[in-house]
Amino acid sequence: MIGSLMMGVGSVILLLGMLAGIFMGIREDFALAPAHAHLNLVGGVLLFLFGLYYRVVPAAGTTTLAKVQGWLHILGAILFPVGVALVILRGPSFIATTIVGSLVVTAAMALFAVIVFRSAQA
């Protein structure tokens, strides 16, 4: 079920984000704080919340649209913060990764909104 996958991936991403925060704190270098924040929020928190919704409303999580939404968000949740980190570390020539990641996450969020409205009407 896509909900369980999203909760599992969200938990792993959140753990990685927390470890990145600890690493930044130890080094006292917070340059990657924006990437860390997006990793935690977009990757960890949102994925977990989507997974919970699919658990609470199981019929919504069994649709093809939910599977597409889940995989899109997982992809975007990785691309977006990686793109932010690349821009910070390597410069604006890596902005395409950030843009693509943010658009993928936005598309996944739009799909989730459709799923929520459809399942509320069912």
Phi and psi restraints in degrees (value plus and minus 20) as a CYANA .aco file:
   2 ILE   PHI     -83.3   -43.3
   2 ILE   PSI     -51.9   -11.9
   3 GLY   PHI     -81.7   -41.7
   3 GLY   PSI     -64.4   -24.4
   4 SER   PHI     -85.3   -45.3
   4 SER   PSI     -60.7   -20.7
   5 LEU   PHI     -81.6   -41.6
   5 LEU   PSI     -65.2   -25.2
   6 MET   PHI     -84.0   -44.0
   6 MET   PSI     -59.7   -19.7
   7 MET   PHI     -85.1   -45.1
   7 MET   PSI     -61.2   -21.2
   8 GLY   PHI     -86.1   -46.1
   8 GLY   PSI     -68.4   -28.4
   9 VAL   PHI     -84.0   -44.0
   9 VAL   PSI     -61.5   -21.5
  10 GLY   PHI     -79.5   -39.5
  10 GLY   PSI     -60.6   -20.6
  11 SER   PHI     -84.2   -44.2
  11 SER   PSI     -62.8   -22.8
  12 VAL   PHI     -86.3   -46.3
  12 VAL   PSI     -64.2   -24.2
  13 ILE   PHI     -83.5   -43.5
  13 ILE   PSI     -61.3   -21.3
  14 LEU   PHI     -83.7   -43.7
  14 LEU   PSI     -59.9   -19.9
  15 LEU   PHI     -82.0   -42.0
  15 LEU   PSI     -64.6   -24.6
  16 LEU   PHI     -81.8   -41.8
  16 LEU   PSI     -61.3   -21.3
  17 GLY   PHI     -83.0   -43.0
  17 GLY   PSI     -60.4   -20.4
  18 MET   PHI     -86.1   -46.1
  18 MET   PSI     -61.9   -21.9
  19 LEU   PHI     -84.0   -44.0
  19 LEU   PSI     -58.2   -18.2
  20 ALA   PHI     -82.3   -42.3
  20 ALA   PSI     -59.9   -19.9
  21 GLY   PHI     -83.9   -43.9
  21 GLY   PSI     -61.6   -21.6
  22 ILE   PHI     -83.3   -43.3
  22 ILE   PSI     -63.7   -23.7
  23 PHE   PHI     -80.2   -40.2
  23 PHE   PSI     -63.6   -23.6
  24 MET   PHI     -81.8   -41.8
  24 MET   PSI     -61.2   -21.2
  25 GLY   PHI     -84.3   -44.3
  25 GLY   PSI     -62.9   -22.9
  26 ILE   PHI     -81.4   -41.4
  26 ILE   PSI     -61.8   -21.8
  27 ARG   PHI    -100.3   -60.3
  27 ARG   PSI     -32.4     7.6
  28 GLU   PHI      34.7    74.7
  28 GLU   PSI      19.4    59.4
  29 ASP   PHI    -150.1  -110.1
  29 ASP   PSI      86.5   126.5
  30 PHE   PHI    -126.5   -86.5
  30 PHE   PSI       5.3    45.3
  31 ALA   PHI     -80.8   -40.8
  31 ALA   PSI     -53.1   -13.1
  32 LEU   PHI    -111.2   -71.2
  32 LEU   PSI      -4.8    35.2
  33 ALA   PHI     -75.4   -35.4
  33 ALA   PSI     -60.0   -20.0
  34 PRO   PHI     -83.0   -43.0
  34 PRO   PSI     -59.3   -19.3
  35 ALA   PHI     -86.3   -46.3
  35 ALA   PSI     -61.7   -21.7
  36 HIS   PHI     -80.0   -40.0
  36 HIS   PSI     -64.9   -24.9
  37 ALA   PHI     -84.9   -44.9
  37 ALA   PSI     -63.0   -23.0
  38 HIS   PHI     -88.6   -48.6
  38 HIS   PSI     -56.5   -16.5
  39 LEU   PHI     -81.3   -41.3
  39 LEU   PSI     -65.8   -25.8
  40 ASN   PHI     -87.2   -47.2
  40 ASN   PSI     -68.5   -28.5
  41 LEU   PHI     -95.8   -55.8
  41 LEU   PSI     -76.4   -36.4
  42 VAL   PHI     -91.7   -51.7
  42 VAL   PSI     -61.2   -21.2
  43 GLY   PHI    -102.7   -62.7
  43 GLY   PSI     -70.5   -30.5
  44 GLY   PHI    -102.0   -62.0
  44 GLY   PSI     -80.8   -40.8
  45 VAL   PHI     -88.4   -48.4
  45 VAL   PSI     -71.3   -31.3
  46 LEU   PHI     -83.8   -43.8
  46 LEU   PSI     -63.5   -23.5
  47 LEU   PHI     -79.5   -39.5
  47 LEU   PSI     -62.2   -22.2
  48 PHE   PHI     -85.7   -45.7
  48 PHE   PSI     -62.2   -22.2
  49 LEU   PHI     -84.1   -44.1
  49 LEU   PSI     -61.5   -21.5
  50 PHE   PHI     -79.9   -39.9
  50 PHE   PSI     -64.7   -24.7
  51 GLY   PHI     -79.9   -39.9
  51 GLY   PSI     -61.3   -21.3
  52 LEU   PHI     -82.2   -42.2
  52 LEU   PSI     -62.0   -22.0
  53 TYR   PHI     -79.6   -39.6
  53 TYR   PSI     -65.0   -25.0
  54 TYR   PHI     -86.6   -46.6
  54 TYR   PSI     -45.0    -5.0
  55 ARG   PHI     -95.8   -55.8
  55 ARG   PSI     -60.0   -20.0
  56 VAL   PHI     -93.6   -53.6
  56 VAL   PSI     -54.7   -14.7
  57 VAL   PHI    -138.8   -98.8
  57 VAL   PSI      56.5    96.5
  58 PRO   PHI     -77.8   -37.8
  58 PRO   PSI     -53.7   -13.7
  59 ALA   PHI     -82.8   -42.8
  59 ALA   PSI     -53.2   -13.2
  60 ALA   PHI     -87.8   -47.8
  60 ALA   PSI     -53.0   -13.0
  61 GLY   PHI    -101.4   -61.4
  61 GLY   PSI     -27.6    12.4
  62 THR   PHI    -114.4   -74.4
  62 THR   PSI     -24.6    15.4
  63 THR   PHI     -99.9   -59.9
  63 THR   PSI     137.3   177.3
  64 THR   PHI     -82.6   -42.6
  64 THR   PSI     -57.8   -17.8
  65 LEU   PHI     -79.5   -39.5
  65 LEU   PSI     -59.4   -19.4
  66 ALA   PHI     -85.4   -45.4
  66 ALA   PSI     -59.4   -19.4
  67 LYS   PHI     -85.7   -45.7
  67 LYS   PSI     -62.4   -22.4
  68 VAL   PHI     -82.3   -42.3
  68 VAL   PSI     -66.2   -26.2
  69 GLN   PHI     -79.1   -39.1
  69 GLN   PSI     -65.3   -25.3
  70 GLY   PHI     -81.8   -41.8
  70 GLY   PSI     -69.4   -29.4
  71 TRP   PHI     -87.9   -47.9
  71 TRP   PSI     -56.6   -16.6
  72 LEU   PHI     -82.0   -42.0
  72 LEU   PSI     -64.7   -24.7
  73 HIS   PHI     -87.8   -47.8
  73 HIS   PSI     -57.7   -17.7
  74 ILE   PHI     -80.5   -40.5
  74 ILE   PSI     -66.5   -26.5
  75 LEU   PHI     -80.9   -40.9
  75 LEU   PSI     -69.4   -29.4
  76 GLY   PHI     -85.9   -45.9
  76 GLY   PSI     -54.9   -14.9
  77 ALA   PHI     -86.6   -46.6
  77 ALA   PSI     -41.1    -1.1
  78 ILE   PHI    -111.8   -71.8
  78 ILE   PSI     -67.2   -27.2
  79 LEU   PHI     -81.9   -41.9
  79 LEU   PSI     -63.7   -23.7
  80 PHE   PHI     -81.1   -41.1
  80 PHE   PSI     -76.4   -36.4
  81 PRO   PHI     -87.3   -47.3
  81 PRO   PSI     -51.6   -11.6
  82 VAL   PHI     -83.2   -43.2
  82 VAL   PSI     -61.7   -21.7
  83 GLY   PHI     -82.5   -42.5
  83 GLY   PSI     -62.1   -22.1
  84 VAL   PHI     -80.2   -40.2
  84 VAL   PSI     -65.7   -25.7
  85 ALA   PHI     -82.8   -42.8
  85 ALA   PSI     -61.3   -21.3
  86 LEU   PHI     -83.4   -43.4
  86 LEU   PSI     -60.8   -20.8
  87 VAL   PHI     -84.0   -44.0
  87 VAL   PSI     -61.4   -21.4
  88 ILE   PHI     -86.2   -46.2
  88 ILE   PSI     -63.6   -23.6
  89 LEU   PHI    -103.3   -63.3
  89 LEU   PSI     -55.9   -15.9
  90 ARG   PHI    -135.7   -95.7
  90 ARG   PSI     -31.4     8.6
  91 GLY   PHI      87.3   127.3
  91 GLY   PSI     153.7   193.7
  92 PRO   PHI     -86.6   -46.6
  92 PRO   PSI     -31.1     8.9
  93 SER   PHI     -86.3   -46.3
  93 SER   PSI     -32.9     7.1
  94 PHE   PHI    -120.0   -80.0
  94 PHE   PSI      -6.0    34.0
  95 ILE   PHI     -83.5   -43.5
  95 ILE   PSI     -45.3    -5.3
  96 ALA   PHI     -78.7   -38.7
  96 ALA   PSI     -58.9   -18.9
  97 THR   PHI     -82.4   -42.4
  97 THR   PSI     -62.8   -22.8
  98 THR   PHI     -84.1   -44.1
  98 THR   PSI     -64.5   -24.5
  99 ILE   PHI     -83.7   -43.7
  99 ILE   PSI     -68.5   -28.5
 100 VAL   PHI     -81.0   -41.0
 100 VAL   PSI     -66.0   -26.0
 101 GLY   PHI     -80.0   -40.0
 101 GLY   PSI     -62.8   -22.8
 102 SER   PHI     -88.2   -48.2
 102 SER   PSI     -56.3   -16.3
 103 LEU   PHI     -89.3   -49.3
 103 LEU   PSI     -57.6   -17.6
 104 VAL   PHI     -84.8   -44.8
 104 VAL   PSI     -63.6   -23.6
 105 VAL   PHI     -83.7   -43.7
 105 VAL   PSI     -61.1   -21.1
 106 THR   PHI     -85.3   -45.3
 106 THR   PSI     -61.5   -21.5
 107 ALA   PHI     -82.3   -42.3
 107 ALA   PSI     -62.5   -22.5
 108 ALA   PHI     -83.6   -43.6
 108 ALA   PSI     -59.2   -19.2
 109 MET   PHI     -86.4   -46.4
 109 MET   PSI     -59.6   -19.6
 110 ALA   PHI     -82.7   -42.7
 110 ALA   PSI     -62.5   -22.5
 111 LEU   PHI     -81.8   -41.8
 111 LEU   PSI     -60.2   -20.2
 112 PHE   PHI     -83.1   -43.1
 112 PHE   PSI     -60.2   -20.2
 113 ALA   PHI     -80.6   -40.6
 113 ALA   PSI     -62.7   -22.7
 114 VAL   PHI     -80.8   -40.8
 114 VAL   PSI     -65.0   -25.0
 115 ILE   PHI     -81.2   -41.2
 115 ILE   PSI     -64.0   -24.0
 116 VAL   PHI     -82.7   -42.7
 116 VAL   PSI     -66.4   -26.4
 117 PHE   PHI     -86.0   -46.0
 117 PHE   PSI     -58.7   -18.7
 118 ARG   PHI     -85.1   -45.1
 118 ARG   PSI     -63.0   -23.0
 119 SER   PHI     -93.3   -53.3
 119 SER   PSI     -45.7    -5.7
 120 ALA   PHI     -91.2   -51.2
 120 ALA   PSI     -50.7   -10.7
 121 GLN   PHI    -102.4   -62.4
 121 GLN   PSI     -40.2    -0.2
